[in-house]
Amino acid sequence: MAVYVDSLEQTERTRVWPFDDRCRLLADSERELEEMATKLGLERKWRSDERSAGKWMVGLLVHYPITGGKRAAAVRMGAREITTEQAELMRKGAGAKTGESDGCLFGGGGRML
């Protein structure tokens, strides 16, 4: 089991995201995701999942959006760096399931290496 950060992207600042860059903090399990989020000082309300989307979305990639600075800190704490394409494969793996939980946020498709 592992925690991941995908590729850092440059973004335009908005009222909702007032930063210049963004990536996703992901994990193979909710426990691992929340442990890393806590270490990084992230608030649970910032988590992006089916509840924050306002409806059930099978295959939604549960994650925290984070800045480049938080990404670097996560890597120092052991997060594995993956590409955005690998993160998309993880999301597709989650969509292959019917929503039943097997303990993996990505429906068993989360294991990358």
Secondary structure, 3 states (H helix, E strand, C coil): CCEEECCCEECCCCCCCCCCEEEEEEECCHHHHHHHHHHHCCCHHHCECCCCCCCCCCCCCCEEEECHHHHHHHHHCCCEECCHHHHHHHHHHHHCCCCCCCCCCCCCCCCCC
